[in-house]
């Protein structure tokens, strides 16, 4: 049985790409907002600790004058750096929670798309020629089955025809529409990633984004351990070694946290910017319209015959049977097509 679904925009057909673009744009925009508020807060906390102590020479002089432990403790005030460390750890902990949430969201976004891309044995044909010729050519090519698909096999299929070259070109930027050669061309049995080329390209970007989120998560976890473990030595220890222990080296830990955080956030901001630009470009492609779509379910041998009857007079509301159309057919087992429906409307 074949059913006409109407004249649809690219976004209603290349559904995986449309959903991914919308979801990704929302996630990266929100992440950008979250990070913008987080950076100054952590930077302020880290500056407090980096400024302590202000003058090492004064402390060395104080020790040389044999100040008592109570006086030296008052000058060093180690509780200040410990407090700053705890505050910084709290802020880093909040950032860790934010990144973990975004990591979960990114993984949730990619999971159904990854499943569709992993589907195999999706047969397809591309077409360029008259509307009537599309149906008769497909009928001839499928009457005895095709490839590894026997005549009596139960199949599901999506059939698309378009009279507008610009819309077809826009669809082709995100989905494999085959060659520009005239007539019907059997493209073979391909994997989902070979058909949904736009989603595949986007998944590569999302994977890089997820990898960067994981790296930042690991970095923040390490920085949390640094800040939680940072402390000044006791005053007695300082007196015992005559300040040969360099307190500045210990404080460098906090400075390094700031530097590491700046680098990490700068890298993720660059990926956010690239993904926002990509989303805008893909949204423009998806806005093109005028693609006529049919859904088929039944025996492989009847696919072409039923479609030929549907398109014998041309696409609905089109320019007749002699009008030039561009077409695509994707067919496979019903189970495969259900999984692939996360990427292609079926």
C-alpha positions, -999 to +999 in steps of 0.1 A: +000+000+000+013+034-009+002+067+008+008+102-003+020+123+026+018+157+009+042+184-003+066+190+026+096+211+034+130+195+038+127+198+076+097+175+076+116+149+056+151+151+069+137+149+104+169+137+122+188+167+110+159+191+118+156+178+153+193+178+159+198+213+147+170+227+169+180+208+200+217+216+195+211+253+190+191+254+223+217+235+243+248+253+231+231+287+235+222+279+271+257+266+278+271+298+265+249+318+288+258+295+318+295+298+311+294+336+308+281+339+343+304+313+358+338+327+346+338+360+366+327+343+398+355+317+398+380+343+386+372+365+416+377+337+441+410+327+425+423+362+425+418+364+463+440+333+468+466+344+442+471+377+461+481+359+493+506+366+508+514+401+495+551+404+505+574+374+511+603+397+521+583+410+551+577+375+563+614+366+560+623+397+580+597+389+606+612+354+611+647+370+613+635+392+641+623+361+659+586+371+661+567+347+682+544+321+666+513+340+675+524+372+658+536+354+627+504+334+625+484+367+626+504+380+596+502+348+575+465+342+584+464+308+567+426+306+572+423+332+544+438+310+518+419+280+531+386+299+529+394+311+494+403+275+484+370+262+497+351+290+479+369+282+447+361+245+451+324+253+456+323+273+424+342+246+405+318+221+419+289+241+405+306+242+371+312+205+372+275+200+377+267+222+348+291+204+325+278+170+336+242+182+328+253+194+293+272+161+288+240+141+295+220+164+272+245+160+244+245+122+248+207+122+248+207+143+216+230+120+198+217+086+209+187+082+185+207+097+157+235+073+162+210+044+161+196+056+127+231+061+113+240+025+123+212+009+103+225-011+073+210-025+041+190+005+031+184+002-007+180+034-027+175+049-062+180+084-075+161+098-104+162+127-128+137+130-157+100+132-164+075+126-137+059+097-155+092+082-163+101+080-126+072+056-120+077+034-150+115+031-145+111+022-108+084-004-118+108-020-142+136-020-117+117-036-088+094-061-104+118-090-097+132-076-065+166-059-063+200-066-048+195-090-019+158-082-017+136-110-031+104-103-050+082-115-022+100-096+006+080-073+028+095-038+026+089-003+036+099+027+016+100+064+014+096+079-021+103+116-028+098+137-060+105+174-065+101+198-094+122+226-079+159+223-085+168+247-057+147+228-032+162+195-044+197+210-041+190+221-005+177+186+004+209+172-012+231+192+010+220+172+040+209+138+024+225+116-002+204+121-034+228+103-057+242+116-090+229+142-114+227+116-142+194+113-162+171+084-156+169+060-126+201+050-109+202+022-083+226+034-056+229+000-038+225-010-002+240+017+020+243+023+057+223+050+074+254+073+077+259+071+039+223+083+034+219+109+061+251+128+053+241+160+071+233+141+103+266+122+100+285+154+096+267+169+126+273+138+147+310+141+141+308+177+155+286+165+184+311+137+192+339+163+193+317+185+215+311+156+239+348+147+240+355+183+249+329+183+277+344+151+291+378+166+290+366+197+309+348+175+334+380+156+341+399+189+343+375+204+368+375+172+389+413+174+390+411+211+399+387+204+427+413+180+442+439+207+440+418+234+457+405+211+484+440+199+492+456+233+492+468+246+526+496+265+541+522+248+563+519+255+600+537+285+615+560+262+635+571+244+603+579+278+587+600+288+617+618+255+617+630+258+581+636+295+583+611+301+554+632+280+530+599+264+521+585+285+492+549+293+500+547+309+465+550+274+449+521+262+469+500+292+458+508+286+422+484+257+424+455+282+425+470+303+397+473+272+376+436+264+383+427+298+368+450+293+337+436+258+331+401+269+335+406+298+310+421+275+284+393+249+289+365+274+287+381+291+257+382+258+238+346+250+245+335+285+235+352+280+202+332+248+196+300+265+207+306+293+182+313+267+154+282+247+163+259+278+163+272+288+129+266+253+116+231+253+130+222+285+113+235+272+079+216+239+083+184+257+093+185+276+060+188+243+041+160+228+060+136+256+052+134+247+015+100+232+005+080+216-022+091+179-019+063+154-026+065+124-003+049+089-005+052+061+021+050+024+009+045-008+028+041-042+010+058-067-013+090-056-030+077-065-064+047-041-060+067-010-050+074+004-084+040-006-098+021+013-071+043+043-073+039+044-111+002+046-107+006+075-082+029+096-104+016+088-139-001+122-141+028+140-124+033+151-088+002+165-071-004+202-079+026+200-102+032+207-139+020+173-153+035+140-163+060+156-187+075+179-160+111+173-150+114+159-115+142+149-092+136+119-071+148+095-044+136+062-031+149+045+001+136+010+009+145-017+034+129-041+058+101-026+080+123-029+111+152-011+094+130+017+082+114+021+117+149+027+131+159+049+102+127+070+107+147+090+134+165+104+104+141+102+074+104+106+077+087+073+072 
